[in-house]
Structures are given as structure tokens and as C-alpha cells.
Amino acid sequence: MVSDDKVRILVTVTKEMKKELDDLAKKNIRNTSNYIVSILAAHLENEKKNSK
């Protein structure tokens, strides 16, 4: 179950991309889902800074 302030999304990636994400997540001591969230959060922050 997802908390009220969050939403679940479905993303389709290639098997190779999934393996690469799994490997990078492991190097960062995260699970794959949390690793992807951290990448997206960093990207959003970067976009906010660049749009000013």
C-alpha cells in the first residue's frame, strides 16, 4: 500500500536497463526503486535551478 501523499507509477524499461539500474543501485546501497526516485529527485532539482 502507498501512503496518501504518494502515487505509484509504472515504467517499462529494457531488461538490460533494469540490470544496469540494479547494479548502480547496489553500488549506492539502495534498492532499485529508491535509486530511481533519487535520480528523479536530483533531475527535478537540477531543472528547477536551470529554469531560473
C-alpha positions in Angstrom: 0.0 0.0 0.0 1.2 3.5 -0.8 0.7 6.4 1.6 -1.9 9.1 0.8 0.8 11.6 -0.2 2.4 9.3 -2.8 1.4 7.8 -6.1 2.6 4.6 -7.7 3.7 4.8 -11.4 4.6 2.1 -13.9 7.6 2.4 -16.1 8.7 -0.1 -18.8 12.4 -0.5 -19.4 14.5 -3.0 -21.3 16.0 -5.9 -19.4 19.4 -4.5 -19.9 18.5 -1.1 -18.5 16.9 -2.9 -15.5 20.1 -4.8 -14.9 22.2 -1.6 -15.1 19.9 0.2 -12.7 20.0 -2.8 -10.3 23.8 -2.7 -10.4 24.0 1.0 -9.9 21.5 0.8 -7.0 23.6 -1.9 -5.4 26.7 0.3 -5.6 24.8 3.1 -3.9 23.5 0.8 -1.2 19.8 1.3 -2.3 17.1 -0.8 -3.7 16.3 -0.1 -7.3 13.1 1.7 -6.7 14.7 4.1 -4.2 17.7 4.6 -6.5 15.3 5.7 -9.3 13.5 8.0 -7.0 16.8 9.7 -6.0 17.7 10.1 -9.7 14.4 11.7 -10.5 14.6 14.0 -7.4 18.1 15.1 -8.5 16.9 15.7 -12.0 13.9 17.8 -10.8 16.1 19.9 -8.5 18.5 20.5 -11.4 15.7 21.5 -13.7 14.4 24.0 -11.1 17.9 25.5 -10.7 18.4 25.8 -14.5 14.9 27.3 -15.1 15.7 30.4 -13.0 
